[in-house]
Amino acid sequence: MTSAHWVLLLRLEQNSGLSQKEVADLLEVEPNSVARLVDRLEAGGLIERRPDASDRRIWRLHLLPAAVAALDKIGVQRTELAELIGGNVAKPLRDTMLQGLMQLKSNLLRAPEPAPDQKIGETG
């Protein structure tokens, strides 16, 4: 299972019934990428698509009971990974670093798109 699969399962655990479009927005990927992830997780019996009650073009994503075991394993692996990466970093410093990274992400999301012929780092 890839990290993208992890994230999709975790998002659905937090917000059952999201549409593929909503998941794509949350993951900051194209809807086609989410469709492929959903196809794999659906084939593995972890999630299912259900039709939206008010719009038949939309499919809502829901976890299946088999996803609980996968989410338990993900939780253990996340804890182990967090300890490996940041176990010797004091919590106040980790919190500050996380806050800084979130600010950088926010800045990037607000940045204007460069012109097609503009190189990265080039201005105006």
C-alpha positions in Angstrom: 0.0 0.0 0.0 1.4 3.4 -1.0 1.4 6.6 1.0 -1.3 7.9 -1.3 -3.5 5.0 -0.4 -2.8 5.7 3.3 -3.8 9.3 2.9 -7.0 8.5 1.1 -8.1 5.9 3.7 -7.3 8.4 6.5 -9.3 11.2 4.9 -12.3 8.8 4.5 -12.0 7.8 8.1 -12.2 11.5 9.0 -14.9 12.4 6.4 -16.9 9.4 5.2 -18.9 10.1 2.0 -16.5 12.5 0.3 -16.7 12.7 -3.5 -13.7 11.8 -5.7 -13.5 15.6 -6.6 -13.5 16.5 -2.9 -10.7 14.0 -2.2 -8.7 15.3 -5.2 -9.0 18.8 -3.8 -7.9 17.7 -0.3 -5.0 15.7 -1.7 -4.1 18.4 -4.1 -4.0 16.0 -7.1 -6.0 15.6 -10.3 -9.3 13.8 -10.1 -7.9 11.1 -12.5 -5.2 10.2 -10.0 -7.9 9.8 -7.3 -9.9 7.6 -9.6 -7.0 5.2 -10.0 -6.4 5.1 -6.2 -10.1 4.5 -5.6 -10.1 1.7 -8.2 -7.2 -0.1 -6.4 -8.7 0.3 -3.0 -12.1 -0.8 -4.2 -10.6 -3.8 -5.8 -8.9 -4.6 -2.5 -12.3 -4.5 -0.7 -11.3 -1.5 1.4 -13.7 1.2 0.1 -16.8 1.4 -2.1 -18.4 4.0 -4.3 -22.0 4.8 -3.5 -24.2 7.1 -5.7 -25.0 10.6 -4.4 -28.6 11.0 -3.3 -29.1 14.3 -5.2 -26.7 14.1 -8.1 -26.3 10.8 -10.1 -23.1 12.0 -11.6 -21.3 12.0 -8.2 -20.0 8.9 -6.4 -19.5 9.1 -2.7 -16.6 7.1 -1.1 -17.1 5.0 2.0 -14.8 2.7 4.0 -15.7 -1.0 4.2 -15.2 -3.0 7.3 -11.9 -4.5 5.9 -10.4 -0.9 6.0 -10.4 -0.9 9.8 -7.6 -3.4 10.0 -5.6 -1.5 7.3 -6.2 1.8 9.3 -4.9 0.1 12.5 -1.7 -1.0 10.6 -1.4 2.5 9.2 -1.7 4.0 12.7 1.1 1.8 14.0 3.4 2.6 11.1 2.7 6.4 11.4 3.6 6.3 15.1 6.8 4.3 14.3 7.7 6.7 11.5 7.1 9.8 13.6 9.3 8.4 16.3 12.1 7.5 13.8 12.0 11.0 12.2 11.4 13.2 15.2 11.8 11.2 18.3 14.9 13.1 19.4 13.5 16.6 18.5 11.8 18.4 21.4 8.0 18.9 21.0 8.1 22.7 21.1 10.7 22.7 18.2 8.6 20.1 16.3 5.5 22.3 16.7 7.4 25.4 15.5 8.8 23.5 12.5 5.3 22.2 11.6 3.9 25.7 11.9 6.6 27.0 9.6 6.0 24.3 7.0 2.3 25.0 7.0 3.0 28.6 6.4 5.3 27.7 3.5 2.6 25.6 2.0 0.1 28.4 2.4 2.4 30.8 0.7 2.9 28.3 -2.2 -0.8 27.8 -2.6 -1.3 31.6 -2.9 1.6 32.1 -5.3 0.6 33.1 -8.9 1.2 30.5 -11.6 4.3 31.3 -13.7 3.9 32.1 -17.4 4.5 29.0 -19.6 7.7 30.5 -20.9 9.0 31.7 -17.6 11.7 29.7 -15.8 11.5 28.8 -12.2 13.1 31.6 -10.1 12.8 34.1 -12.9 10.7 37.2 -12.1 8.5 39.4 -14.2 
